[in-house]
Amino acid sequence: MNKKKLSIVLVLVCVIIAGITSATSITISNPGFESGSSSTDATSWDRTSGIYYESALGDYSEGSVISGRAASLKSTGGSYVQQTLSGVYADSYDIYQIDFGIGYRCDSATEGDIKGIRISLWDLTDNVEVAGETIMMGDPGVDSSQTPNVDVVVDRRVYLKLWGEYLPHHPVALRLANNHNAANPENATAVIDNIEVHTYRRMAHWDFDSNLEDETGGHDASALPNKSVNYSSGGIEDDCLYLRPSSGYYGCSAVNSGAFNYDNFTLSGWVYMSSWGMNLGTQSLVSYRDTGSNASGFTFYCDNNDKWLFHTGSSAGYDSLTGPSIVSGQWNHFTLTFEKTGTYSASEAIGAKRMYINGQMVASKSNVRYKYAVPEGPFLIGAGKPETYPTCDYFFNGYLDDVRYHNWRMSNAAVADLYGRSLDDAYADTCDNIRLMTYNIHYGKGTDGVLSLSRIADVIEDSGADIIGLQEVDYDHERSNHVDQAAWLANNLDMYYAYGLADATGTVQGNAILSKYPILSVNNWQLPLYGSEDPRRAVMVATILVEGKVIHFGNTHLTQNREPYYVEVRNFQVKEILKRLNEFTEAPIFLAGDFNSRRSYPPMDRLKHMFRDSYDLAASKVNDQDYWDHIMVCHKFTESGGDVSLNKTIINSLTQVASDHYPQFADVEP
């Protein structure tokens, strides 16, 4: 196996969907519940019993996402607020991005968890949910005797994804419900405020299953003038487009309707090049451009050296981004993105463009000018030079499948997820069980004072774990003989790995992830210290391709000290973790680590916003320690039918000396 290291030492930020300028903003009337004649009335909102609107609900010093009047949802088992989305129907969009502030409130002497806040899109004709996501809130320890009695105020973002073209043309509403049923509904109230909704959709999607139809319904393609198209079996899913000009088989074109003139976009598809298609000079896979002094649009092609190139036009001409050499004889997934970061002129953006092959970013460039409005010329697939249309050139030789254009810029994680989901469509799922593990290795120094990475490797190998989160991993540190410990373990275990620096002071200690499966991307963030003198804290997230499916695996290590002040520091660090991990909700995410907290401690309660402890979910439990190390499972995984069959802390003669922590693993079944 070729082991791939992904080492991140800087603070990186990954956004699932960037470029709000490409989105359609849905108008929410009275988004902050500010107007209304009484505590039970908010203009433009419908409500059930158990809902009331009130100002000055508490001290919101944790953030400004709740302010003034807000909606309180008691735990009655079904209280909700709802607003009909004007001019929006179930078949209108594919993705709804919903941003809102949320907090926990207790109006009684006893408090409890909220186990079911549901954010959903509601079909008003059939009175059914179209799409939704559940949020859980752990009891933060406030009650009516305290001022304030509102806590854990956070800014949340939820993505609701659906296949709009398969849904009826029915009006829809945004519904926010508290489905938790408490004996005393006032002992766990959700406070919600300041709601925003943005939407995105695929503008075009050609799957070439023996036709040139656009699955979104608006941009059916046709054969090039005086040319023929042909299809072949053996595509990534069903048939594909077969392009071989020497045999009379060419590409296709879609009419330029302006639907591809976005300053944020993602273009993706699958390509297969046989030996007969190589070394034939410039060949265009997709071309949507105009040339000359009005250069605009983009082109994706292979050059004379059989490398991938991504061209974008501007008034300054074309800018080229060169990718890797083409790998022939296999299907390869390509994704091209452009993200607007500034404005050069009314029709010209400044931004960053990226190229991905098989879910991994292979080239990128920033501060690129891009003129996104193409005045003339069609959208060409398998051909180039649209400025000479209907005469074309640069014909492609090979196979193309599943070409898509989206009006938003996908992040690294979203691209990896798109790649994995495409594979999942093509191949049967063969992964029945994934063993996840967390292990603080104490830089290989055992309880006997002996420094030995070999013992750590033996523990991991004996465990049979597939994906492992390691804490206290050294890189070129004097105390551990300047060994790159993550690389050493990966090499000896024949695994992929990623490393993330955790120490803000520059001392080379951090966290690592080992995986039997390919790691597609990784992000790492150092956690805020809030005055703590304990700087070795970070959270990292790896996007991993497991048998054609993408999952996210997080790994963290929270502040250690036991004094009450440091408990609060861990609370703030968990809040930061939730903020970062909320960007990875398009696929299941798991979080492992040394939390320096037992399951009942406040930091773990706060994690219930997104996760449940695998121990609580496991059908079988072995050697429960309820100590500092945990493996957390996101609600999305369990809601989609995922199970945890086993949670085990490994206690034997080897683990008792190899480190000052025991390893723990959880078997999850998708």
C-alpha positions in Angstrom: 0.0 0.0 0.0 1.3 3.5 -0.8 1.0 5.4 2.4 -0.1 9.0 2.1 0.8 11.5 4.7 -1.4 14.6 5.2 0.4 16.8 7.7 -1.3 20.0 8.7 0.5 22.4 11.1 -1.4 25.6 10.4 -4.9 26.5 11.3 -7.1 25.7 8.3 -10.7 26.5 7.7 -13.0 24.3 5.5 -16.5 25.4 4.6 -18.9 22.9 3.2 -20.7 25.3 0.9 -18.9 28.6 0.2 -19.9 31.5 -2.0 -23.2 32.8 -0.8 -23.3 35.0 -3.9 -24.1 31.9 -5.9 -27.0 30.9 -3.6 -30.6 32.0 -3.7 -31.5 33.7 -0.4 -35.0 32.8 0.8 -36.7 35.6 2.5 -37.8 34.8 6.0 -40.3 37.3 7.4 -39.6 38.3 11.0 -36.5 36.1 11.2 -35.8 37.1 14.8 -39.4 36.9 16.1 -39.1 40.6 17.0 -42.7 41.6 15.9 -45.8 40.2 17.5 -48.7 41.4 19.5 -48.1 39.1 22.5 -45.9 36.4 24.0 -47.8 33.8 21.9 -47.8 35.7 18.6 -45.0 36.3 16.1 -45.8 37.9 12.8 -45.6 35.4 9.8 -45.0 32.4 12.1 -47.5 29.7 12.9 -47.2 27.9 16.3 -48.5 25.1 18.4 -49.0 25.1 22.2 -45.7 25.0 24.1 -44.3 27.9 22.1 -43.9 31.5 23.4 -41.9 34.6 22.4 -40.2 36.6 25.0 -37.5 39.3 25.3 -34.6 39.3 27.8 -34.5 35.5 28.1 -31.0 35.6 29.6 -27.5 36.8 29.4 -26.2 36.0 25.9 -22.6 36.8 26.6 -21.5 33.6 24.8 -22.5 35.1 21.5 -24.9 37.5 19.8 -26.7 34.9 17.8 -29.7 35.2 20.2 -30.8 38.8 20.9 -33.9 40.7 21.8 -37.1 38.6 21.4 -36.7 34.9 20.6 -38.8 31.8 20.3 -38.9 29.3 23.2 -39.8 25.7 22.4 -40.8 23.7 25.5 -40.3 19.9 25.6 -43.9 19.0 25.1 -43.2 16.2 22.6 -44.2 18.1 19.4 -44.2 21.9 19.9 -43.1 23.8 16.8 -42.9 27.1 15.0 -43.4 27.1 11.2 -43.3 29.6 8.3 -44.4 29.0 4.7 -41.6 29.8 2.3 -43.0 32.2 -0.2 -42.6 31.0 -3.8 -40.7 27.8 -2.8 -41.8 24.3 -3.7 -40.6 20.8 -2.8 -39.0 20.5 -6.3 -37.4 23.9 -6.3 -33.9 23.2 -4.8 -31.5 20.4 -3.9 -29.9 22.0 -0.8 -31.2 24.2 1.9 -28.6 25.9 4.2 -30.3 27.0 7.4 -28.5 29.2 9.8 -29.9 30.1 13.3 -28.9 30.8 16.9 -29.9 28.2 19.5 -29.6 28.0 23.2 -30.7 25.9 26.2 -33.1 27.3 28.8 -34.5 25.8 32.1 -37.5 27.4 33.8 -37.8 24.8 36.6 -35.8 23.6 39.5 -34.7 20.5 37.7 -33.2 20.2 34.3 -32.7 17.6 31.6 -31.4 16.9 28.1 -33.3 17.9 25.0 -33.3 14.8 22.8 -35.0 15.9 19.7 -34.9 19.4 18.1 -36.0 18.8 14.5 -35.2 21.3 11.7 -37.2 20.3 8.7 -38.7 21.2 5.4 -42.5 20.5 5.5 -44.7 19.6 2.5 -47.9 21.6 3.2 -50.0 19.7 0.7 -49.3 16.2 1.9 -48.5 17.3 5.4 -45.3 15.3 5.5 -41.7 16.0 6.1 -39.6 16.4 3.0 -36.2 16.5 4.7 -34.9 17.2 8.2 -32.1 17.0 10.7 -32.2 16.4 14.5 -30.2 18.3 17.1 -29.7 17.2 20.7 -28.7 19.5 23.5 -27.2 18.2 26.7 -28.2 19.7 30.1 -25.5 22.4 30.8 -26.5 22.6 34.5 -28.6 25.7 34.7 -32.1 26.0 36.3 -34.6 28.6 37.3 -32.7 29.5 40.4 -29.8 30.9 38.4 -29.4 34.1 36.5 -29.0 33.7 33.6 -30.9 30.5 33.1 -29.9 30.3 29.3 -26.7 28.6 28.4 -24.8 26.9 25.5 -25.8 29.6 23.0 -24.3 28.7 19.7 -24.6 29.5 16.0 -25.8 26.4 14.1 -25.9 25.6 10.4 -27.9 22.7 9.1 -28.0 21.4 5.5 -31.1 19.7 4.3 -30.4 17.7 1.1 -33.0 16.3 -1.2 -33.5 15.3 -4.8 -35.8 18.1 -5.9 -36.6 16.7 -9.4 -38.3 13.6 -7.8 -40.5 15.6 -5.5 -44.0 17.1 -6.3 -44.6 20.8 -7.0 -46.0 21.4 -3.5 -45.6 24.5 -1.3 -43.3 24.0 1.7 -42.7 25.5 5.1 -39.6 25.7 7.4 -40.5 24.0 10.7 -38.5 24.1 13.9 -39.8 21.6 16.4 -38.9 20.3 19.9 -40.0 16.7 19.8 -38.6 15.9 23.2 -41.3 14.9 25.7 -40.4 15.8 29.3 -42.5 15.2 32.4 -42.1 18.9 33.1 -41.9 20.6 29.7 -40.3 23.7 31.2 -37.2 21.9 32.5 -35.7 21.7 29.0 -36.6 24.5 26.6 -34.9 25.3 23.2 -34.4 29.0 22.5 -34.1 29.8 18.7 -33.5 33.1 17.0 -32.2 34.9 13.9 -33.0 32.4 11.1 -31.5 32.6 7.6 -32.1 30.3 4.6 -30.0 29.9 1.5 -30.6 27.4 -1.3 -28.5 25.7 -4.0 -29.1 23.3 -6.8 -27.5 21.4 -9.6 -27.9 23.5 -12.7 -27.3 20.5 -15.0 -26.5 16.8 -14.8 -25.9 14.5 -17.7 -25.6 10.8 -16.9 -25.5 9.6 -20.5 -27.6 6.6 -20.0 -28.2 6.1 -23.7 -29.4 9.7 -24.0 -28.3 13.3 -23.7 -31.0 14.4 -21.2 -30.3 16.8 -18.4 -31.6 15.2 -15.2 -32.5 18.6 -13.8 -34.7 19.1 -16.8 -33.5 22.4 -18.2 -30.4 21.7 -20.4 -30.8 18.6 -22.6 -27.8 18.3 -24.9 -27.8 17.4 -28.5 -25.2 16.0 -30.9 -22.8 18.5 -32.5 -23.9 19.7 -35.9 -23.4 17.0 -38.6 -21.9 14.7 -36.0 -23.0 11.5 -34.2 -22.9 10.4 -30.6 -22.5 6.9 -29.3 -22.8 5.2 -26.0 -21.0 2.3 -24.3 -21.8 0.0 -21.5 -19.4 -0.2 -18.6 -19.8 3.4 -17.4 -19.4 4.4 -13.8 -23.1 3.6 -13.5 -24.9 2.0 -16.5 -24.0 3.5 -19.9 -21.5 6.3 -20.7 -20.7 8.6 -23.6 -18.2 7.0 -26.0 -16.1 9.5 -27.9 -13.8 8.4 -30.8 -13.7 10.8 -33.7 -11.8 8.4 -35.9 -14.8 6.1 -35.7 -17.3 9.0 -36.2 -18.3 9.4 -32.5 -18.2 12.9 -31.1 -19.4 14.9 -28.2 -22.5 17.1 -27.6 -23.6 20.6 -26.7 -26.2 22.3 -24.5 -27.6 25.7 -25.3 -26.2 28.7 -23.5 -29.0 30.0 -21.4 -26.9 31.9 -18.9 -27.5 29.1 -16.4 -23.7 28.5 -16.2 -22.8 32.1 -15.6 -22.0 31.9 -11.9 -19.0 33.4 -10.0 -19.0 30.3 -7.7 -19.3 26.9 -9.3 -18.4 23.2 -9.3 -17.9 21.1 -12.4 -17.5 17.4 -12.0 -17.6 14.1 -13.9 -15.9 10.8 -14.7 -13.4 10.2 -17.5 -11.7 7.1 -18.8 -8.8 7.3 -21.3 -7.6 4.2 -23.1 -4.2 4.0 -24.7 -5.7 4.9 -28.1 -6.8 8.2 -26.7 -3.4 9.3 -25.4 -0.7 11.4 -27.1 -3.2 13.0 -29.5 -2.5 16.6 -28.6 -5.0 19.0 -27.0 -8.4 17.4 -26.2 -11.3 19.2 -24.5 -13.5 17.5 -22.0 -15.8 20.5 -21.2 -15.7 23.9 -22.7 -17.8 26.9 -21.9 -16.0 30.1 -23.0 -15.6 33.1 -25.3 -12.2 34.3 -26.5 -10.4 37.3 -27.7 -10.4 40.6 -25.8 -13.7 39.4 -24.1 -12.2 36.1 -22.9 -14.6 34.5 -20.4 -15.8 31.2 -19.1 -13.8 28.0 -18.5 -12.3 25.0 -20.2 -11.1 21.6 -18.9 -8.8 19.7 -21.2 -5.7 17.6 -21.6 -2.6 19.0 -23.2 0.1 17.8 -25.5 1.9 16.3 -22.5 -1.2 14.3 -21.4 -1.7 16.5 -18.3 -5.0 17.9 -17.0 -5.5 21.7 -17.4 -8.2 24.0 -16.1 -8.5 27.4 -18.0 -10.5 30.4 -16.8 -11.0 33.6 -18.8 -10.9 37.2 -17.9 -10.3 40.6 -19.7 -6.6 39.8 -19.2 -6.8 36.6 -21.2 -6.8 33.0 -20.0 -5.3 31.7 -16.8 -4.2 28.0 -16.7 -4.0 25.7 -13.7 -2.0 22.5 -14.5 -2.8 19.2 -12.8 -1.1 15.8 -12.8 -0.5 13.5 -15.6 -3.4 11.4 -16.9 -3.7 7.9 -15.6 -5.0 5.8 -18.5 -6.9 2.5 -18.4 -9.1 3.4 -15.4 -12.1 5.6 -14.5 -11.0 8.9 -12.8 -13.2 11.4 -11.2 -12.5 15.1 -11.8 -13.9 18.2 -10.0 -13.1 21.8 -10.8 -14.2 24.6 -8.6 -14.1 28.4 -8.6 -14.7 30.4 -5.4 -15.2 34.2 -5.6 -13.2 36.0 -2.9 -13.5 39.5 -4.3 -14.7 41.7 -7.2 -12.7 43.0 -10.1 -15.6 44.5 -12.1 -19.3 44.1 -12.6 -18.9 40.8 -14.5 -15.5 39.8 -13.4 -14.6 38.1 -10.0 -11.4 37.6 -8.2 -11.1 34.2 -6.6 -9.5 30.8 -6.1 -9.7 27.8 -8.4 -9.0 24.2 -7.6 -8.7 20.9 -9.4 -9.5 17.6 -7.8 -8.8 14.1 -9.1 -10.5 11.1 -7.4 -11.6 13.3 -4.5 -8.2 14.8 -3.7 -7.1 18.3 -4.5 -4.2 18.2 -6.9 -3.7 21.8 -7.9 -5.0 25.3 -6.8 -4.4 28.9 -7.5 -5.6 32.1 -5.7 -6.1 35.7 -6.8 -7.3 34.6 -10.2 -9.5 36.9 -12.3 -12.6 35.2 -13.8 -15.2 36.7 -16.2 -18.1 34.4 -15.5 -20.7 35.8 -18.0 -20.2 34.0 -21.3 -22.1 36.1 -24.0 -22.0 33.5 -26.8 -21.3 29.9 -27.5 -22.8 26.7 -26.1 -21.8 24.4 -23.3 -19.6 21.8 -25.0 -18.9 18.3 -23.7 -16.2 16.3 -25.5 -15.2 19.2 -27.8 -13.6 22.7 -27.7 -13.4 26.0 -29.5 -17.0 27.1 -29.0 -16.2 30.5 -30.4 -16.2 28.9 -33.9 -19.4 27.0 -33.2 -21.0 25.2 -35.1 -17.5 24.3 -36.2 -15.6 22.7 -33.3 -12.2 21.3 -32.6 -10.1 19.7 -29.9 -12.3 16.6 -29.9 -11.9 14.3 -26.9 -11.0 10.6 -27.3 -12.2 8.4 -24.5 -15.3 7.9 -22.3 -17.2 10.4 -20.2 -19.9 9.9 -17.6 -22.0 11.7 -15.0 -21.1 15.3 -15.8 -22.5 17.9 -13.4 -22.5 21.6 -13.0 -23.5 23.1 -9.5 -24.0 26.8 -8.7 -21.8 26.7 -5.6 -18.2 26.0 -4.8 -17.8 22.7 -3.0 -15.3 22.4 -0.2 -12.6 19.7 0.0 -14.9 17.6 2.1 -17.9 18.0 -0.1 -15.8 17.0 -3.2 -14.6 13.9 -1.4 -18.2 13.1 -0.5 -19.4 13.6 -4.1 -16.6 11.2 -5.3 -17.5 8.7 -2.6 -21.2 8.8 -3.3 -20.5 8.3 -7.0 -18.5 5.3 -6.2 -21.3 4.1 -3.9 -23.7 4.4 -6.9 -21.4 2.3 -9.0 -20.3 -0.5 -6.6 -22.2 -2.5 -4.0 -21.3 -1.6 -0.4 -19.0 -4.3 0.9 -18.2 -2.7 4.3 -20.3 -4.2 7.0 -18.3 -3.1 10.0 -15.7 -0.3 10.8 -13.6 -0.6 13.9 -12.8 2.9 15.3 -10.2 3.4 18.0 -8.9 6.2 20.3 -5.6 5.9 22.0 -3.5 8.4 23.9 0.0 6.9 23.4 1.9 9.3 25.7 4.5 9.6 23.0 5.3 5.9 23.4 6.5 6.2 26.9 5.0 3.5 29.0 4.0 3.3 32.7 7.4 1.5 33.2 9.3 4.5 31.9 10.4 2.7 28.8 10.0 4.6 25.4 8.8 2.0 22.9 6.7 2.7 19.7 6.9 -1.0 18.9 4.6 -1.8 21.9 2.2 0.9 20.6 2.2 -0.7 17.2 1.6 -4.1 18.6 -1.4 -2.8 20.6 -2.9 -1.2 17.4 -2.3 -4.3 15.3 -3.7 -6.7 17.9 -6.8 -4.5 18.2 -7.8 -5.0 14.5 -8.8 -1.3 14.3 -9.5 0.2 10.9 -9.3 3.9 11.8 -7.4 5.2 14.9 -7.2 8.6 16.5 -3.9 9.0 18.4 -3.1 11.7 21.0 0.2 12.9 22.4 2.1 12.0 19.2 5.6 13.6 18.8 7.2 14.8 15.6 11.0 15.4 15.7 11.0 15.9 19.5 14.1 15.5 21.6 12.3 13.5 24.3 11.4 10.8 21.7 14.7 10.7 19.8 13.5 13.1 17.0 11.3 10.4 15.4 8.3 11.2 13.2 6.1 8.9 15.3 3.0 9.1 13.1 5.0 8.1 10.0 6.8 5.4 11.9 3.6 3.8 13.1 2.0 4.1 9.6 5.0 2.5 7.9 5.1 -0.4 10.4 1.3 -1.0 10.3 1.0 -0.4 6.5 -1.6 2.3 7.0 -2.4 5.8 5.7 -1.9 8.6 8.1 -2.5 12.3 8.9 -0.8 14.5 11.5 -2.0 17.7 13.1 0.1 19.9 15.3 -1.6 20.6 18.6 1.0 22.8 20.4 0.6 26.5 19.8 4.0 27.2 21.4 6.0 25.5 18.5 6.9 22.3 20.4 6.2 19.5 18.1 3.5 17.4 19.7 0.1 16.7 18.2 -2.6 14.3 17.2 -2.6 11.7 14.4 -5.0 9.6 12.5 -4.1 6.2 11.1 -6.4 4.5 8.6 -6.5 1.3 6.6 -8.5 3.2 4.1 -7.4 6.2 1.9 -7.4 9.6 3.6 -8.7 12.1 1.0 -8.3 15.3 3.0 -7.5 16.6 6.4 -8.1 19.8 8.4 -6.6 20.8 11.7 -7.5 23.6 14.1 -5.7 24.5 17.3 -8.3 25.1 20.1 -8.6 28.4 22.0 -6.7 28.4 25.3 -8.8 31.1 27.2 -5.8 31.9 29.4 -4.9 28.3 30.0 -1.2 27.5 30.4 -1.8 24.1 28.7 -1.3 24.8 25.0 -1.3 21.3 23.5 -4.9 21.2 22.3 -6.4 20.8 18.8 -9.0 19.0 16.8 -8.4 17.5 13.4 -10.8 16.0 10.9 -9.9 13.4 8.2 -12.2 12.7 5.3 -11.8 9.0 4.5 -13.0 6.8 1.7 -14.3 3.5 3.1 -15.3 1.0 0.5 -16.8 3.7 -1.8 -18.4 5.6 1.1 -17.1 8.8 2.6 -17.0 9.3 6.3 -15.3 12.0 8.5 -13.2 11.1 11.5 -12.3 13.7 14.1 -9.6 13.4 16.7 -9.0 15.8 19.6 -7.3 16.3 23.0 -8.8 18.7 25.5 -7.2 20.7 28.3 -6.1 18.4 31.1 -6.1 20.4 34.4 -8.7 19.4 37.0 -9.5 22.7 38.7 -13.0 24.1 38.1 -11.6 26.9 35.9 -10.2 24.3 33.4 -13.6 22.6 33.3 -15.0 25.8 31.8 -12.0 25.9 29.4 -13.0 22.5 28.2 -16.5 23.7 27.8 -15.3 26.5 25.5 -13.1 24.1 23.6 -16.1 21.8 23.0 -18.0 24.8 21.7 -15.2 25.5 19.2 -15.1 21.8 18.2 -18.9 21.9 17.5 -18.5 25.0 15.4 -15.8 23.4 13.3 -17.4 20.0 13.0 -20.7 21.5 12.0 -19.0 22.1 8.7 -18.8 18.4 8.0 -22.5 17.3 8.1 -22.9 16.1 4.6 -21.5 12.7 5.6 -21.4 10.7 8.9 -18.8 12.1 11.3 -17.2 10.3 14.3 -15.2 12.0 17.0 -12.5 10.2 19.0 -10.1 11.6 21.6 -8.9 12.2 25.1 -11.5 14.6 26.4 -10.2 14.7 30.0 -13.8 14.3 31.0 -16.1 11.5 32.1 -19.3 10.8 30.2 -21.4 12.7 32.8 -19.2 15.9 32.8 -20.5 19.1 31.2 -18.1 19.1 28.2 -19.5 15.7 27.2 -23.1 17.0 27.7 -22.4 19.8 25.3 -21.2 17.4 22.6 -24.7 16.0 22.6 -25.6 18.8 20.1 -24.1 16.5 17.5 -23.0 13.2 19.1 -23.8 10.4 21.4 -21.1 8.3 23.1 -20.6 5.0 21.4 -20.6 3.3 24.8 -24.2 4.4 25.4 -25.2 3.1 21.9 -23.3 -0.2 22.0 -25.2 -3.5 22.0 -22.3 -5.0 23.9 -19.9 -3.3 26.3 -16.6 -4.7 27.6 -14.3 -3.2 30.4 -16.1 0.1 30.9 -13.7 2.6 32.4 -15.7 5.8 32.0 -12.5 7.7 32.1 -11.2 10.4 29.7 -11.2 8.6 26.4 -14.3 8.4 24.2 -15.6 7.6 20.7 -18.5 9.7 19.7 -21.1 8.9 17.0 -23.0 11.6 15.2 -26.8 11.7 15.1 -26.8 11.5 11.3 -25.2 8.0 11.5 -27.8 6.6 13.9 -30.8 8.2 12.2 -29.8 6.6 8.9 -29.9 3.2 10.5 -26.2 2.9 11.7 -25.5 0.8 14.8 -22.7 0.3 17.3 -22.3 -3.4 18.0 -19.4 -3.2 20.5 -17.6 -0.8 22.7 -14.5 -2.1 24.4 -11.6 -0.8 26.4 -8.6 -3.0 25.9 -7.0 -4.1 29.2 -4.3 -6.7 29.1 -0.7 -7.1 30.1 0.5 -5.1 27.1 -1.8 -2.1 27.3 -1.1 -1.9 31.1 2.5 -0.8 30.3 2.5 0.5 26.7 1.0 3.9 27.7 -0.6 5.7 30.6 -4.0 5.4 28.8 -5.9 2.3 27.7 -7.1 2.2 24.1 -10.8 2.0 23.4 -12.5 0.9 20.2 -16.1 0.9 18.9 -17.4 -1.3 16.1 -19.9 0.7 14.0 -22.1 -0.9 11.3 -23.3 1.5 8.5 
